[in-house]
Amino acid sequence: MCIDKTASIIIKSSNIFTGETLETRSGAVVISGNSIVDVISDEQIPEFTGPSTKVIDAGQRLVMPAFNDAHTHFITVGLNMDTDYTLDVGDCKCEDEVVQKVKAFADAHPHNAWVHCVGWNPDSWDKMPTKASLDKILPDRPCHIGSWDLHTCWANSKALELAGFTDGMESPAGSEICQDENGALTGIVKEDIVNEIRGRSVAGADMNKALGMVCEQALSYGISSVAAMWPNYGLADEQLLRIFKEAESSGNLPIRVHYYPKLEHGLDTARKFEKMAASDFFRFAGVKLVIDGVSEMHTAYLTEPYADDTSTCGELTVKEDELLELISQANSHNYSVRLHAIGNATVKTALNVYEAVEQKYGRKSLPNAIEHIESCCPEDLPRFAQLGVIASMQPIHSVLNVDGYPALLGEKWRPYMWPVASLLEHHAMLAFGTDAPVYDLNPMHGLYAAITRKQPWDGYPKDGFVPEQRISLAQALQAYTYGSAVAESFSERLGTLHAGKLADIVIMDRDLFAAKPEELLEAKPAYTIVGGAILYHNPESGI
């Protein structure tokens, strides 16, 4: 019997990074339908070439698995891109600047029920603003201004009223509804309770438009796959289920979305996603929980007091015994768990609980993960590999606050800030992403930060922030492809260029391994291929 080996696409290159090793090889990637047939030598190409085969000669350009962002709030990125609905105030340096910009936007968009703003950076301001300045320009129209890290918002009185906030009310555990000495609302809200306001603020947005915009951007960056995480900053898990399912059924979901709803007692939402999200393009991948805040707001949980505020260590948003029960429920149902843990005490707690669950149920080989890991106690570094816990990190975060972060935690903790190289040295599995929209989806910025520990916009600091934590380009690429697929329980289908896996491939416009670090920032995909289909082509790439 004659077996038809004719390929639909063959990609030739002298630099193919399969992701299975840290080396590149010469040859060709053979695609048939939606899958990879094999990575072959140049001499074998005629065996797979037929009249209808599309042959792409990439020359010395890098061919590799498509990027897989291991941590996003995906549709929120699209909402932020919709300039008819969302105002970005990230460039504003003071309260008056924001108020002027908000007033102009509100006047230009009179039909928007809410004035929805993002990008506010309270970390760089001398003092926190109040609702009073917003009330002057918007006394009867609700206004929400979200911080760049999505953990804080500034709102006017109308927005607070619609969210049900009143003077003197008690803040829920793990959140803060800020009030002055007389119990009056200031307009500042922190942590999870922010979503009570944001949910109303985004209710009028065009979600299909937002999803279309972010998918198009992702493809232009060479991204074929993302982990979409709860929280959705105002959108309920059930809303996201409907939006993604409708997009998938109408053929408008070109990106693979691995979704993580909130980890809750009873797992009702998770069970619903497990039944309804089970395709190659929209699938339930596990559950997510936020168990501390952010260091800049002193809400990340540390092993000792903050260096710039010795009155607090921060705190967990959920008690350790409850966390143990929640993770036990999830793992016993074979649901992997991903925990937002920024402070070193939170990371320690997460590892302790994962270890206790393993002792209770045995090693189940689930890809439980810890997200962010902005600082870590040295004794906890080897525990990731020992417990099989994935270190899901965002290398771009390591350079967003290079001067302020040591002042927050103290210089003694500098060597353990975003300890990427140390985790690798202790054989941890890394998964890379962006936490978009906290930062742009562009993986080139994260790769640059990972190998230089410098800010991509100005190359600061000259010698890198904690330069001993730099890693190689190959290690970073592997974390951004294979590591992400492992974290998503999808490495049998994605993450490496291997026979039988889905043909999600990016052809870059140059050989990244021959490029200087600064040249990575200029690199772009020439082609993005998802499931064997060419979904993005940059004609300026020359191929």
JOQUILIN-V638908 format. One record per run of one state. SS is the DSSP state (helix for helix, strand for strand, loop for the rest). FROM is the first residue (numbers start at 1). TO is the last residue. If there is no record, write none. Layout:
SS_FROM_TO, SS_FROM_TO
This chain:
loop_1_8, strand_9_17, loop_18_24, strand_25_32, loop_33_34, strand_35_40, loop_41_41, helix_42_48, loop_49_53, strand_54_57, loop_58_61, strand_62_65, loop_66_66, strand_67_72, loop_73_73, helix_74_81, loop_82_85, strand_86_88, loop_89_94, helix_95_108, loop_109_114, strand_115_120, loop_121_121, helix_122_124, loop_125_130, helix_131_137, loop_138_142, strand_143_147, loop_148_151, strand_152_155, loop_156_156, helix_157_162, loop_163_175, strand_176_179, loop_180_184, strand_185_190, helix_191_201, loop_202_206, helix_207_220, loop_221_222, strand_223_229, loop_230_231, strand_232_232, loop_233_234, strand_235_235, loop_236_236, helix_237_249, loop_250_255, strand_256_262, loop_263_267, helix_268_276, loop_277_277, strand_278_278, loop_279_281, strand_282_290, loop_291_294, helix_295_297, loop_298_305, strand_306_306, loop_307_308, strand_309_309, loop_310_319, helix_320_332, loop_333_336, strand_337_341, loop_342_343, helix_344_361, loop_362_368, strand_369_372, loop_373_374, strand_375_375, loop_376_377, helix_378_380, loop_381_382, helix_383_387, loop_388_389, strand_390_393, loop_394_394, helix_395_399, loop_400_403, helix_404_409, loop_410_410, helix_411_416, strand_417_417, loop_418_419, helix_420_425, loop_426_429, strand_430_432, loop_433_435, strand_436_436, loop_437_442, helix_443_452, loop_453_466, helix_467_469, loop_470_472, helix_473_487, loop_488_501, strand_502_502, loop_503_504, strand_505_508, loop_509_511, helix_512_514, loop_515_516, helix_517_520, loop_521_524, strand_525_530, loop_531_532, strand_533_537, loop_538_538, helix_539_541, loop_542_543
